[in-house]
Amino acid sequence: MKALLKPDAGPGLELADVPVPQPGPGEILVKVFGGGICGTDLHIFTWDAWARSRLAPPRVIGHEFCGTIAAVGPGATDLAVGEFISGEGHISCGRCHACRAGAPHICERLEVIGIDRDGAFAEYVVMPAANAWKVGPDISRDVAAIMDPLGNAVHAALETSLAARRVAVIGCGPIGLMAIAICHLVGAVFVAATDVSDTRLALARRMGADLVLDARTENVPVRIHETLNGEGVDVVLEMSGSERGLQDGLRALRNGGWVSVLGLPAADVRVDLANGIIFKGAHLAGIFGRKVWQTWEQGTALLRNGLDITPVITHRFPLERFAEAFELLRAGTAGKVILYV
């Protein structure tokens, strides 16, 4: 089969012929329809310090995906050949303290499809049957392909109540853009959005942000306070992973407010702990992955009740044109990019 492979240590990827995997006990074989390129995939493509420390080539990459079950291994129950599924890319051990406490998304021995085992930018992928989420015909295949990052946005946004709240989304990559629409759908009365990309600022307006700020040229905390008659926001969703973004978010937050921190920084980040968090009585929550399966239930319910994330998908490519897709992302001139297999 054709697969997008990181063949060895170094920048770039390769479209290669590899054997079709076979499902073992408790596993399924999925004929992949397509999947979204994640920031993690871009790290692997450029072979930065994180990728060098995390990935052991050769490895088929890709962890956001959907497809049709092609084969079912022994012991894989409640699933059948021909069913359409979206994949949860985080595989938990089921035995550590976090798993037994009902938090498998922060499993201490977590494996990730496309990083620790071969991924889904391929004609077929093998995965645990327990990681399959059945998708009905009422959800489009394009959306099914990116339910993984949608889950990140749902997890970050719904970690606290947003009803009648004022929210700042810091960083309008695909997850931040999805979060804008989620905030409004669940009852936020005001959503500000910030970024440093003209493309993504335009997408933030399209997703319904009430105030869109260019962090390159505007003082984000000042503009938010001016708009809210001197008050700060109740909730900050930090999606940028930048030091400046987190600092802006904390300065824009009201006393006693909530911060969901999802963006991954490339280096250590400095924070004014006293003024930004302690004296404000701020509540911070680290957001990683999706709560299994709570977040999937919530995301599916939101989609069925009017959540539209299709504007976030700006480009679609066949797998063979992966190089063009990755260059768009590296240039910051795209929202979510889907590769069709």
GURO-141209 format. One record per residue (C-alpha): residue in one letter; x, y, z. Coordinates in nm, 2 decimals. Layout:
GURO-141209
[node "A"; [X; Y; Z]],
...
end
This chain:
GURO-141209
[node "M"; [0.00; 0.00; 0.00]],
[node "K"; [0.10; 0.37; -0.03]],
[node "A"; [0.19; 0.54; 0.29]],
[node "L"; [0.34; 0.87; 0.40]],
[node "L"; [0.66; 0.78; 0.57]],
[node "K"; [0.93; 0.94; 0.78]],
[node "P"; [1.20; 0.71; 0.64]],
[node "D"; [1.49; 0.84; 0.86]],
[node "A"; [1.62; 1.12; 1.07]],
[node "G"; [1.60; 1.45; 0.88]],
[node "P"; [1.36; 1.69; 0.73]],
[node "G"; [1.09; 1.58; 0.48]],
[node "L"; [0.87; 1.28; 0.42]],
[node "E"; [0.84; 1.02; 0.15]],
[node "L"; [0.55; 0.85; -0.02]],
[node "A"; [0.65; 0.48; 0.00]],
[node "D"; [0.52; 0.13; -0.07]],
[node "V"; [0.49; -0.06; 0.26]],
[node "P"; [0.31; -0.38; 0.36]],
[node "V"; [-0.06; -0.37; 0.44]],
[node "P"; [-0.08; -0.42; 0.82]],
[node "Q"; [-0.28; -0.70; 0.97]],
[node "P"; [-0.51; -0.66; 1.28]],
[node "G"; [-0.42; -0.86; 1.58]],
[node "P"; [-0.64; -0.95; 1.88]],
[node "G"; [-0.87; -0.66; 1.98]],
[node "E"; [-0.77; -0.46; 1.67]],
[node "I"; [-0.94; -0.35; 1.35]],
[node "L"; [-0.80; -0.27; 1.00]],
[node "V"; [-0.93; 0.06; 0.87]],
[node "K"; [-0.94; 0.16; 0.50]],
[node "V"; [-0.85; 0.53; 0.54]],
[node "F"; [-1.07; 0.79; 0.37]],
[node "G"; [-0.86; 1.09; 0.47]],
[node "G"; [-0.72; 1.29; 0.76]],
[node "G"; [-0.61; 1.63; 0.88]],
[node "I"; [-0.25; 1.74; 0.90]],
[node "C"; [-0.18; 1.84; 1.26]],
[node "G"; [0.09; 2.07; 1.40]],
[node "T"; [0.26; 1.75; 1.53]],
[node "D"; [0.29; 1.63; 1.17]],
[node "L"; [0.45; 1.96; 1.08]],
[node "H"; [0.70; 1.91; 1.36]],
[node "I"; [0.79; 1.57; 1.22]],
[node "F"; [0.81; 1.71; 0.86]],
[node "T"; [1.06; 1.98; 0.96]],
[node "W"; [1.24; 1.74; 1.20]],
[node "D"; [1.27; 2.00; 1.48]],
[node "A"; [1.40; 1.94; 1.83]],
[node "W"; [1.07; 1.80; 1.95]],
[node "A"; [1.05; 1.55; 1.67]],
[node "R"; [1.41; 1.44; 1.71]],
[node "S"; [1.34; 1.37; 2.08]],
[node "R"; [1.01; 1.19; 2.02]],
[node "L"; [1.00; 0.99; 1.69]],
[node "A"; [1.20; 0.68; 1.60]],
[node "P"; [1.20; 0.64; 1.21]],
[node "P"; [1.09; 0.47; 1.00]],
[node "R"; [0.73; 0.56; 1.09]],
[node "V"; [0.41; 0.61; 0.89]],
[node "I"; [0.27; 0.93; 1.03]],
[node "G"; [-0.08; 1.08; 1.07]],
[node "H"; [-0.32; 1.06; 1.36]],
[node "E"; [-0.63; 1.25; 1.26]],
[node "F"; [-0.83; 1.02; 1.04]],
[node "C"; [-1.15; 0.85; 0.94]],
[node "G"; [-1.23; 0.55; 0.73]],
[node "T"; [-1.42; 0.22; 0.68]],
[node "I"; [-1.36; -0.09; 0.88]],
[node "A"; [-1.20; -0.34; 0.64]],
[node "A"; [-1.12; -0.63; 0.88]],
[node "V"; [-1.18; -0.72; 1.24]],
[node "G"; [-0.93; -0.90; 1.45]],
[node "P"; [-1.01; -1.17; 1.71]],
[node "G"; [-1.19; -1.03; 2.02]],
[node "A"; [-1.28; -0.70; 1.86]],
[node "T"; [-1.65; -0.68; 1.96]],
[node "D"; [-1.93; -0.44; 1.87]],
[node "L"; [-1.77; -0.34; 1.54]],
[node "A"; [-1.83; -0.48; 1.19]],
[node "V"; [-1.67; -0.47; 0.85]],
[node "G"; [-1.82; -0.18; 0.65]],
[node "E"; [-1.88; 0.05; 0.94]],
[node "F"; [-1.75; 0.41; 0.91]],
[node "I"; [-1.54; 0.54; 1.20]],
[node "S"; [-1.33; 0.82; 1.32]],
[node "G"; [-1.02; 0.73; 1.52]],
[node "E"; [-0.91; 0.83; 1.87]],
[node "G"; [-0.53; 0.86; 1.82]],
[node "H"; [-0.43; 0.82; 2.18]],
[node "I"; [-0.39; 0.46; 2.30]],
[node "S"; [-0.40; 0.42; 2.68]],
[node "C"; [-0.26; 0.13; 2.88]],
[node "G"; [-0.57; 0.08; 3.10]],
[node "R"; [-0.36; -0.01; 3.40]],
[node "C"; [-0.18; 0.31; 3.53]],
[node "H"; [-0.32; 0.54; 3.80]],
[node "A"; [-0.47; 0.79; 3.55]],
[node "C"; [-0.64; 0.52; 3.35]],
[node "R"; [-0.79; 0.36; 3.66]],
[node "A"; [-0.90; 0.70; 3.79]],
[node "G"; [-1.10; 0.75; 3.47]],
[node "A"; [-0.86; 0.98; 3.29]],
[node "P"; [-0.70; 0.77; 3.01]],
[node "H"; [-0.63; 1.08; 2.80]],
[node "I"; [-0.34; 1.15; 3.04]],
[node "C"; [-0.23; 0.78; 3.06]],
[node "E"; [0.12; 0.75; 3.20]],
[node "R"; [0.22; 0.50; 2.93]],
[node "L"; [0.03; 0.67; 2.64]],
[node "E"; [0.10; 0.57; 2.28]],
[node "V"; [0.00; 0.79; 1.99]],
[node "I"; [-0.09; 0.66; 1.65]],
[node "G"; [0.15; 0.81; 1.39]],
[node "I"; [0.42; 0.87; 1.65]],
[node "D"; [0.47; 0.56; 1.86]],
[node "R"; [0.31; 0.32; 1.61]],
[node "D"; [0.23; 0.35; 1.24]],
[node "G"; [-0.03; 0.61; 1.15]],
[node "A"; [-0.31; 0.68; 0.91]],
[node "F"; [-0.16; 0.87; 0.62]],
[node "A"; [-0.18; 0.55; 0.44]],
[node "E"; [-0.43; 0.33; 0.25]],
[node "Y"; [-0.48; 0.12; 0.57]],
[node "V"; [-0.41; 0.16; 0.94]],
[node "V"; [-0.44; -0.09; 1.22]],
[node "M"; [-0.58; 0.04; 1.55]],
[node "P"; [-0.74; -0.09; 1.87]],
[node "A"; [-1.11; -0.15; 1.82]],
[node "A"; [-1.16; 0.03; 2.15]],
[node "N"; [-1.03; 0.35; 1.99]],
[node "A"; [-1.29; 0.36; 1.71]],
[node "W"; [-1.58; 0.61; 1.72]],
[node "K"; [-1.87; 0.52; 1.50]],
[node "V"; [-1.98; 0.81; 1.27]],
[node "G"; [-2.33; 0.83; 1.13]],
[node "P"; [-2.43; 0.96; 0.78]],
[node "D"; [-2.54; 1.29; 0.94]],
[node "I"; [-2.17; 1.39; 0.99]],
[node "S"; [-1.97; 1.46; 0.67]],
[node "R"; [-1.66; 1.26; 0.60]],
[node "D"; [-1.45; 1.58; 0.59]],
[node "V"; [-1.56; 1.66; 0.95]],
[node "A"; [-1.52; 1.30; 1.05]],
[node "A"; [-1.15; 1.33; 0.94]],
[node "I"; [-1.09; 1.61; 1.19]],
[node "M"; [-1.29; 1.50; 1.49]],
[node "D"; [-0.96; 1.45; 1.68]],
[node "P"; [-0.87; 1.82; 1.68]],
[node "L"; [-1.23; 1.92; 1.72]],
[node "G"; [-1.21; 1.72; 2.04]],
[node "N"; [-0.92; 1.93; 2.16]],
[node "A"; [-1.13; 2.24; 2.10]],
[node "V"; [-1.43; 2.09; 2.28]],
[node "H"; [-1.21; 1.98; 2.57]],
[node "A"; [-1.05; 2.32; 2.61]],
[node "A"; [-1.38; 2.52; 2.58]],
[node "L"; [-1.60; 2.30; 2.79]],
[node "E"; [-1.36; 2.25; 3.08]],
[node "T"; [-1.55; 2.53; 3.24]],
[node "S"; [-1.90; 2.68; 3.19]],
[node "L"; [-1.92; 2.93; 2.91]],
[node "A"; [-2.29; 3.03; 2.95]],
[node "A"; [-2.31; 3.41; 2.95]],
[node "R"; [-1.93; 3.43; 2.97]],
[node "R"; [-1.69; 3.66; 2.79]],
[node "V"; [-1.41; 3.46; 2.62]],
[node "A"; [-1.07; 3.54; 2.46]],
[node "V"; [-0.93; 3.28; 2.22]],
[node "I"; [-0.56; 3.34; 2.19]],
[node "G"; [-0.43; 3.18; 1.87]],
[node "C"; [-0.65; 3.10; 1.57]],
[node "G"; [-0.50; 2.79; 1.43]],
[node "P"; [-0.76; 2.52; 1.34]],
[node "I"; [-0.83; 2.43; 1.71]],
[node "G"; [-0.87; 2.80; 1.81]],
[node "L"; [-1.10; 2.86; 1.51]],
[node "M"; [-1.32; 2.57; 1.60]],
[node "A"; [-1.33; 2.69; 1.96]],
[node "I"; [-1.48; 3.03; 1.85]],
[node "A"; [-1.78; 2.86; 1.71]],
[node "I"; [-1.81; 2.62; 2.01]],
[node "C"; [-1.81; 2.92; 2.25]],
[node "H"; [-2.10; 3.09; 2.08]],
[node "L"; [-2.30; 2.77; 2.04]],
[node "V"; [-2.28; 2.69; 2.41]],
[node "G"; [-2.38; 3.04; 2.53]],
[node "A"; [-2.08; 3.27; 2.54]],
[node "V"; [-2.19; 3.63; 2.50]],
[node "F"; [-1.86; 3.77; 2.37]],
[node "V"; [-1.57; 3.61; 2.20]],
[node "A"; [-1.24; 3.79; 2.12]],
[node "A"; [-0.99; 3.62; 1.89]],
[node "T"; [-0.62; 3.70; 1.83]],
[node "D"; [-0.35; 3.58; 1.59]],
[node "V"; [-0.06; 3.70; 1.39]],
[node "S"; [-0.17; 3.56; 1.05]],
[node "D"; [-0.39; 3.76; 0.81]],
[node "T"; [-0.54; 3.44; 0.68]],
[node "R"; [-0.63; 3.31; 1.03]],
[node "L"; [-0.77; 3.65; 1.14]],
[node "A"; [-1.00; 3.65; 0.84]],
[node "L"; [-1.11; 3.29; 0.93]],
[node "A"; [-1.17; 3.41; 1.29]],
[node "R"; [-1.42; 3.67; 1.16]],
[node "R"; [-1.59; 3.40; 0.95]],
[node "M"; [-1.62; 3.17; 1.25]],
[node "G"; [-1.81; 3.45; 1.43]],
[node "A"; [-1.56; 3.62; 1.66]],
[node "D"; [-1.70; 3.95; 1.80]],
[node "L"; [-1.36; 4.11; 1.82]],
[node "V"; [-1.06; 4.02; 1.61]],
[node "L"; [-0.72; 4.15; 1.71]],
[node "D"; [-0.39; 4.14; 1.52]],
[node "A"; [-0.14; 4.07; 1.80]],
[node "R"; [0.14; 4.20; 1.58]],
[node "T"; [0.01; 4.56; 1.58]],
[node "E"; [-0.25; 4.58; 1.86]],
[node "N"; [-0.22; 4.57; 2.24]],
[node "V"; [-0.45; 4.28; 2.30]],
[node "P"; [-0.52; 4.33; 2.68]],
[node "V"; [-0.59; 4.70; 2.64]],
[node "R"; [-0.82; 4.65; 2.34]],
[node "I"; [-1.02; 4.38; 2.52]],
[node "H"; [-1.05; 4.60; 2.84]],
[node "E"; [-1.16; 4.90; 2.63]],
[node "T"; [-1.42; 4.69; 2.45]],
[node "L"; [-1.56; 4.55; 2.78]],
[node "N"; [-1.58; 4.89; 2.95]],
[node "G"; [-1.27; 4.83; 3.16]],
[node "E"; [-1.34; 4.47; 3.25]],
[node "G"; [-1.15; 4.16; 3.16]],
[node "V"; [-1.28; 3.83; 3.01]],
[node "D"; [-1.41; 3.55; 3.22]],
[node "V"; [-1.23; 3.28; 3.02]],
[node "V"; [-0.91; 3.26; 2.82]],
[node "L"; [-0.85; 2.97; 2.58]],
[node "E"; [-0.47; 2.98; 2.51]],
[node "M"; [-0.42; 2.80; 2.18]],
[node "S"; [-0.11; 2.98; 2.05]],
[node "G"; [0.17; 2.82; 2.25]],
[node "S"; [0.35; 3.15; 2.25]],
[node "E"; [0.49; 3.33; 2.55]],
[node "R"; [0.34; 3.66; 2.43]],
[node "G"; [0.00; 3.49; 2.38]],
[node "L"; [-0.01; 3.35; 2.73]],
[node "Q"; [0.10; 3.68; 2.88]],
[node "D"; [-0.17; 3.87; 2.68]],
[node "G"; [-0.43; 3.62; 2.79]],
[node "L"; [-0.35; 3.66; 3.16]],
[node "R"; [-0.35; 4.04; 3.14]],
[node "A"; [-0.69; 4.03; 2.96]],
[node "L"; [-0.84; 3.80; 3.23]],
[node "R"; [-1.06; 3.93; 3.51]],
[node "N"; [-0.99; 3.84; 3.87]],
[node "G"; [-1.10; 3.49; 3.95]],
[node "G"; [-1.12; 3.40; 3.58]],
[node "W"; [-1.04; 3.07; 3.41]],
[node "V"; [-0.76; 2.98; 3.16]],
[node "S"; [-0.75; 2.66; 2.95]],
[node "V"; [-0.39; 2.62; 2.83]],
[node "L"; [-0.37; 2.40; 2.52]],
[node "G"; [-0.10; 2.56; 2.29]],
[node "L"; [0.24; 2.39; 2.31]],
[node "P"; [0.54; 2.63; 2.34]],
[node "A"; [0.86; 2.56; 2.15]],
[node "A"; [1.07; 2.67; 2.45]],
[node "D"; [1.04; 2.77; 2.81]],
[node "V"; [0.78; 3.04; 2.88]],
[node "R"; [0.80; 3.32; 3.13]],
[node "V"; [0.49; 3.41; 3.33]],
[node "D"; [0.42; 3.69; 3.58]],
[node "L"; [0.31; 3.44; 3.84]],
[node "A"; [0.23; 3.69; 4.11]],
[node "N"; [0.02; 3.95; 3.91]],
[node "G"; [-0.10; 3.72; 3.63]],
[node "I"; [-0.22; 3.42; 3.85]],
[node "I"; [-0.18; 3.44; 4.22]],
[node "F"; [-0.31; 3.79; 4.29]],
[node "K"; [-0.59; 3.74; 4.04]],
[node "G"; [-0.70; 3.41; 4.19]],
[node "A"; [-0.69; 3.27; 3.84]],
[node "H"; [-0.77; 2.91; 3.76]],
[node "L"; [-0.55; 2.73; 3.51]],
[node "A"; [-0.61; 2.40; 3.35]],
[node "G"; [-0.37; 2.21; 3.12]],
[node "I"; [-0.56; 2.06; 2.82]],
[node "F"; [-0.42; 1.75; 2.66]],
[node "G"; [-0.61; 1.55; 2.40]],
[node "R"; [-0.97; 1.45; 2.45]],
[node "K"; [-1.15; 1.30; 2.75]],
[node "V"; [-1.24; 0.95; 2.63]],
[node "W"; [-1.52; 0.93; 2.56]],
[node "Q"; [-1.68; 1.23; 2.72]],
[node "T"; [-1.54; 1.48; 2.47]],
[node "W"; [-1.64; 1.26; 2.17]],
[node "E"; [-2.00; 1.25; 2.30]],
[node "Q"; [-2.00; 1.63; 2.35]],
[node "G"; [-1.84; 1.70; 2.01]],
[node "T"; [-2.08; 1.48; 1.83]],
[node "A"; [-2.38; 1.64; 2.01]],
[node "L"; [-2.25; 1.99; 1.91]],
[node "L"; [-2.22; 1.88; 1.54]],
[node "R"; [-2.57; 1.75; 1.55]],
[node "N"; [-2.70; 2.07; 1.70]],
[node "G"; [-2.56; 2.31; 1.45]],
[node "L"; [-2.18; 2.34; 1.50]],
[node "D"; [-2.03; 2.41; 1.16]],
[node "I"; [-1.65; 2.37; 1.14]],
[node "T"; [-1.63; 2.33; 0.76]],
[node "P"; [-1.50; 2.69; 0.71]],
[node "V"; [-1.19; 2.59; 0.90]],
[node "I"; [-1.10; 2.34; 0.62]],
[node "T"; [-0.93; 2.56; 0.37]],
[node "H"; [-0.74; 2.31; 0.15]],
[node "R"; [-0.78; 1.95; 0.04]],
[node "F"; [-0.51; 1.75; -0.14]],
[node "P"; [-0.46; 1.39; -0.25]],
[node "L"; [-0.19; 1.21; -0.05]],
[node "E"; [0.05; 1.23; -0.34]],
[node "R"; [0.05; 1.62; -0.31]],
[node "F"; [0.16; 1.61; 0.06]],
[node "A"; [0.46; 1.84; 0.00]],
[node "E"; [0.23; 2.12; -0.12]],
[node "A"; [0.01; 2.07; 0.18]],
[node "F"; [0.29; 2.09; 0.43]],
[node "E"; [0.44; 2.40; 0.27]],
[node "L"; [0.11; 2.58; 0.31]],
[node "L"; [0.10; 2.50; 0.68]],
[node "R"; [0.46; 2.60; 0.72]],
[node "A"; [0.39; 2.93; 0.56]],
[node "G"; [0.09; 2.99; 0.79]],
[node "T"; [-0.15; 3.05; 0.49]],
[node "A"; [-0.40; 2.77; 0.56]],
[node "G"; [-0.65; 2.67; 0.82]],
[node "K"; [-0.70; 2.29; 0.84]],
[node "V"; [-0.56; 2.09; 0.55]],
[node "I"; [-0.70; 1.75; 0.47]],
[node "L"; [-0.51; 1.47; 0.28]],
[node "Y"; [-0.74; 1.23; 0.10]],
[node "V"; [-0.61; 0.87; 0.06]],
end
